[in-house]
Amino acid sequence: MTQFFKYIIGVILIVLASLYVADKVYTHINSVYYSDTKFQFIRSFQDKKVDYIFLGSSRVENGINPLVIDSITGGHAVNFAVQSSKISDMLLILKLLDEYNVSYQKVFIQIDYIYNFQNQYSNVLDYELIPFYNSNKVIQNHLDKSNKFNSFEFSFPFMRYALYDQKNGFRRLVSNFKKSPSAFSYNNGFKELHGTSSKNTHDLPSYIIENNSDFENLKAYIFKNKINASYFCSPIRRDTKNLDFIDKLTQKIPDLINYTGIIKNEAYFIDNIHLNEKGAYKFSEIFANYILNQSY
């Protein structure tokens, strides 16, 4: 019986050691190599300098083409918007820019119907952050606060990779070895959409909440760190339901740059709130000319 228990303990120790080594290997590869995730694209700018940064959700990721901004302003713009981003995610990215020592002149932050969402987080970004949980306190605090994961998933060796294999498992690990630039690198973070549709896939909220604590935290961080920031709202097709929500939003944020109705041609939209590649080109031209008329 004693021999049996020794055998069991030996097996357990071997398994734990293997999981520990696998966890270290996966984490090291994710840290050294840059994959095609948006977070990895952002992280690749560590210790670099840019002129203009754009933050937001897919409406910005698919709507602002930095190459167009660059061609008109002569500066260097990057699109750090992430799908499904909420205000808390944008605050995280601002903190990570400081953590990674990214220098910039101006950051443009989209606030639209997400003003109504408090204590919510982008699933896309959170899963991309999992391999980097222990890399710094900024990411650690963000993932802890999101309440999507429990401490056991991060403290037990390899558990975070095993549970979320489809998003951070072996396939993603192999993709990290690619030497070619990521899809985001080619267009400085912009992801174009093709086609057009008359569908209304999103209604705006019928009301606006009184106050958003995440937005207050964002403003406080910007003020404390003396960040040169502006808020804006990307184009929305004019047949969108509850479009007057944006008017209510401008009462909450008087300095909001409201581009809601700037694109009249419906052929520039892939749905009622997302621009296609032609619409993104047009909107980026408009935004670039706005930047030229400002002094930063």
VMD Tcl script that draws the C-alpha trace (Angstrom):
set ca {
  {0.00 0.00 0.00}
  {2.86 2.36 0.86}
  {4.44 1.67 -2.52}
  {1.12 2.44 -4.21}
  {0.80 5.82 -2.49}
  {4.37 6.66 -3.44}
  {3.51 5.83 -7.03}
  {0.40 8.04 -6.97}
  {2.31 10.92 -5.40}
  {5.05 10.51 -7.99}
  {2.54 10.64 -10.83}
  {0.91 13.74 -9.36}
  {4.28 15.48 -9.01}
  {5.22 14.61 -12.59}
  {1.88 15.95 -13.87}
  {2.23 19.16 -11.85}
  {5.80 19.65 -13.04}
  {4.72 19.08 -16.64}
  {1.88 21.58 -16.30}
  {4.25 24.10 -14.73}
  {6.76 23.74 -17.56}
  {4.01 23.93 -20.21}
  {2.63 27.08 -18.58}
  {6.07 28.70 -18.61}
  {6.67 27.71 -22.25}
  {3.30 29.03 -23.44}
  {3.72 32.26 -21.49}
  {7.28 32.80 -22.74}
  {6.32 32.28 -26.38}
  {3.38 34.68 -26.04}
  {5.70 37.24 -24.45}
  {8.52 36.99 -26.99}
  {6.57 36.52 -30.22}
  {3.80 38.80 -31.45}
  {0.66 37.09 -32.74}
  {-2.19 38.54 -34.77}
  {-4.32 39.67 -31.81}
  {-5.14 43.34 -31.34}
  {-3.61 43.37 -27.87}
  {-0.34 41.99 -29.23}
  {-0.41 44.70 -31.89}
  {-0.78 47.33 -29.16}
  {1.98 45.73 -27.07}
  {4.34 45.81 -30.05}
  {4.48 49.61 -29.71}
  {6.36 49.43 -26.41}
  {8.92 52.28 -26.15}
  {7.75 53.71 -29.48}
  {6.39 57.11 -30.42}
  {3.30 57.92 -32.49}
  {1.29 61.06 -33.11}
  {-2.38 60.08 -32.98}
  {-4.07 57.14 -31.27}
  {-7.69 56.11 -31.83}
  {-9.57 54.10 -29.19}
  {-13.02 52.57 -29.38}
  {-14.97 49.51 -30.37}
  {-15.40 47.86 -33.78}
  {-16.97 51.10 -35.02}
  {-13.52 52.64 -34.75}
  {-11.50 49.55 -35.65}
  {-13.48 49.31 -38.90}
  {-13.99 53.04 -39.38}
  {-10.63 54.81 -38.99}
  {-7.85 54.08 -41.48}
  {-4.57 55.44 -40.03}
  {-2.86 55.31 -43.42}
  {-5.35 57.89 -44.70}
  {-4.78 60.01 -41.58}
  {-1.02 59.82 -42.17}
  {-1.23 60.75 -45.85}
  {-3.13 63.95 -45.07}
  {-1.61 65.07 -41.76}
  {1.95 63.89 -42.33}
  {1.85 62.32 -38.86}
  {1.81 58.76 -37.59}
  {-1.60 57.46 -36.50}
  {-2.51 54.06 -35.05}
  {-5.87 52.40 -34.52}
  {-5.90 50.72 -31.10}
  {-9.66 50.12 -31.08}
  {-10.78 46.63 -30.03}
  {-14.01 44.83 -30.88}
  {-16.77 45.11 -28.26}
  {-14.76 47.60 -26.21}
  {-16.46 49.39 -23.38}
  {-15.25 52.47 -21.51}
  {-13.38 50.33 -18.95}
  {-11.40 48.73 -21.79}
  {-10.34 52.11 -23.13}
  {-9.15 53.10 -19.67}
  {-7.15 49.87 -19.57}
  {-5.47 50.66 -22.88}
  {-4.56 54.16 -21.69}
  {-2.95 52.61 -18.61}
  {-1.11 50.08 -20.75}
  {0.23 52.86 -22.97}
  {1.85 54.29 -19.86}
  {2.98 50.85 -18.71}
  {4.59 50.18 -22.11}
  {6.06 53.68 -22.38}
  {4.23 54.54 -25.61}
  {4.59 58.25 -26.43}
  {1.87 60.12 -28.33}
  {0.60 63.62 -28.99}
  {-3.14 63.05 -28.95}
  {-5.63 60.29 -28.24}
  {-9.13 60.24 -29.71}
  {-11.63 58.16 -27.72}
  {-14.99 57.13 -29.09}
  {-17.95 57.39 -26.74}
  {-21.35 56.45 -28.16}
  {-24.11 54.15 -26.90}
  {-21.49 52.42 -24.73}
  {-22.06 55.29 -22.31}
  {-25.00 53.25 -21.04}
  {-22.77 50.26 -20.20}
  {-21.14 50.23 -16.76}
  {-18.81 47.60 -15.33}
  {-18.75 45.76 -18.64}
  {-15.72 44.57 -20.59}
  {-14.78 43.36 -24.05}
  {-14.72 39.55 -24.21}
  {-12.35 39.81 -27.16}
  {-9.77 41.83 -25.25}
  {-10.10 39.88 -22.01}
  {-9.32 36.56 -23.70}
  {-6.34 38.11 -25.49}
  {-5.02 39.27 -22.11}
  {-5.14 35.85 -20.44}
  {-1.53 34.82 -21.27}
  {-0.28 38.11 -19.79}
  {-2.07 37.95 -16.45}
  {1.17 37.92 -14.49}
  {3.05 40.38 -16.70}
  {1.95 43.52 -14.87}
  {-0.52 44.78 -12.27}
  {-2.53 46.76 -14.82}
  {-3.63 43.63 -16.67}
  {-3.98 41.62 -13.48}
  {-6.26 44.18 -11.85}
  {-8.35 44.51 -15.01}
  {-8.97 40.77 -15.36}
  {-9.70 40.41 -11.65}
  {-12.22 43.24 -11.84}
  {-13.98 41.83 -14.91}
  {-15.20 38.85 -12.81}
  {-15.09 36.53 -15.82}
  {-12.36 34.36 -14.38}
  {-11.59 32.98 -10.94}
  {-8.24 33.08 -9.18}
  {-7.78 29.30 -9.53}
  {-7.64 29.63 -13.33}
  {-4.58 31.86 -13.04}
  {-2.87 30.34 -10.02}
  {-2.97 26.67 -11.05}
  {-0.30 25.88 -13.70}
  {-1.54 25.77 -17.31}
  {-5.21 25.99 -16.27}
  {-5.81 29.26 -18.17}
  {-4.51 27.69 -21.39}
  {-6.39 24.41 -20.96}
  {-9.74 26.06 -20.22}
  {-9.50 28.56 -23.07}
  {-7.69 26.40 -25.62}
  {-9.75 27.67 -28.56}
  {-8.61 31.24 -27.89}
  {-5.14 30.82 -26.38}
  {-4.21 27.20 -26.97}
  {-1.88 25.31 -29.27}
  {-3.15 26.85 -32.51}
  {-2.52 30.37 -31.24}
  {0.86 29.26 -29.93}
  {1.89 28.00 -33.37}
  {0.65 31.19 -35.03}
  {2.99 33.18 -32.79}
  {5.98 31.74 -34.63}
  {4.95 33.42 -37.87}
  {7.59 35.89 -38.99}
  {5.23 37.86 -41.24}
  {3.53 40.96 -39.80}
  {0.04 40.55 -38.37}
  {-3.03 41.64 -40.32}
  {-3.30 44.68 -38.06}
  {0.28 45.76 -38.80}
  {-0.39 46.31 -42.50}
  {-3.01 48.99 -41.83}
  {-1.80 50.22 -38.43}
  {-4.69 48.56 -36.59}
  {-7.45 49.24 -39.10}
  {-9.63 46.32 -40.18}
  {-11.68 47.00 -43.30}
  {-15.18 45.70 -43.97}
  {-16.54 45.04 -47.44}
  {-20.03 45.26 -48.86}
  {-23.14 47.24 -48.03}
  {-26.51 46.49 -46.48}
  {-29.74 48.30 -45.68}
  {-30.25 46.25 -42.52}
  {-30.62 47.90 -39.14}
  {-28.62 45.56 -36.95}
  {-28.38 47.89 -33.96}
  {-30.85 50.25 -32.30}
  {-29.52 53.00 -30.08}
  {-30.82 53.08 -26.49}
  {-34.12 54.85 -25.93}
  {-32.72 56.56 -22.82}
  {-29.38 57.62 -21.37}
  {-28.23 56.79 -17.85}
  {-27.70 59.60 -15.39}
  {-24.04 58.92 -14.76}
  {-21.38 56.40 -15.80}
  {-18.74 55.69 -13.15}
  {-16.41 54.13 -15.74}
  {-16.49 57.35 -17.76}
  {-15.78 59.36 -14.61}
  {-12.78 57.12 -13.91}
  {-11.60 57.59 -17.50}
  {-11.84 61.37 -17.23}
  {-10.06 61.35 -13.87}
  {-7.18 59.29 -15.27}
  {-6.86 61.61 -18.26}
  {-6.85 64.68 -16.02}
  {-4.40 63.22 -13.49}
  {-1.91 62.17 -16.16}
  {-2.36 65.30 -18.27}
  {-3.31 63.31 -21.36}
  {-4.27 65.27 -24.46}
  {-7.56 63.54 -25.25}
  {-10.75 64.23 -27.19}
  {-14.01 62.29 -27.36}
  {-15.82 61.61 -30.61}
  {-18.68 59.63 -32.12}
  {-18.32 57.88 -35.49}
  {-20.96 58.07 -38.24}
  {-24.30 56.33 -37.79}
  {-26.76 55.82 -40.62}
  {-29.64 58.28 -40.42}
  {-32.39 55.61 -40.36}
  {-31.09 54.19 -37.07}
  {-33.71 53.95 -34.35}
  {-33.37 56.31 -31.35}
  {-30.74 58.42 -33.08}
  {-31.61 61.26 -30.69}
  {-29.61 59.33 -28.08}
  {-26.52 61.10 -29.41}
  {-28.13 64.48 -28.67}
  {-28.61 63.33 -25.08}
  {-25.00 62.16 -25.04}
  {-23.70 65.56 -26.12}
  {-25.45 67.04 -23.10}
  {-23.41 64.69 -20.92}
  {-20.22 65.31 -22.91}
  {-20.43 68.86 -24.34}
  {-17.03 68.65 -26.04}
  {-17.93 65.43 -27.91}
  {-16.91 65.63 -31.58}
  {-20.18 64.49 -33.11}
  {-19.70 62.88 -36.53}
  {-22.98 60.97 -36.36}
  {-24.50 62.48 -39.50}
  {-21.33 63.38 -41.42}
  {-21.67 60.46 -43.89}
  {-24.89 60.84 -45.89}
  {-24.34 58.17 -48.54}
  {-25.84 54.87 -47.34}
  {-23.53 52.98 -49.73}
  {-20.70 53.79 -47.31}
  {-22.23 51.61 -44.56}
  {-22.07 47.85 -44.14}
  {-24.89 48.09 -41.58}
  {-26.47 51.02 -39.78}
  {-23.57 51.66 -37.38}
  {-20.48 50.30 -39.20}
  {-18.73 51.85 -42.19}
  {-17.42 49.72 -45.03}
  {-13.94 50.27 -46.48}
  {-15.10 53.15 -48.71}
  {-16.91 54.79 -45.83}
  {-13.86 54.38 -43.60}
  {-11.69 56.06 -46.24}
  {-14.12 58.98 -46.49}
  {-14.50 59.34 -42.72}
  {-10.73 59.14 -42.20}
  {-10.28 61.96 -44.71}
  {-12.76 64.08 -42.78}
  {-11.08 63.32 -39.46}
  {-7.61 64.01 -40.86}
  {-8.68 67.44 -42.06}
  {-10.14 68.14 -38.63}
  {-6.75 67.28 -37.09}
  {-5.00 69.62 -39.54}
  {-7.19 72.48 -38.34}
  {-6.27 71.90 -34.70}
  {-3.04 72.71 -32.91}
  {-1.67 69.86 -30.78}
}
mol new
graphics top color blue
foreach p $ca { graphics top sphere $p radius 0.5 }
foreach p [lrange $ca 0 end-1] q [lrange $ca 1 end] { graphics top cylinder $p $q radius 0.2 }
display resetview
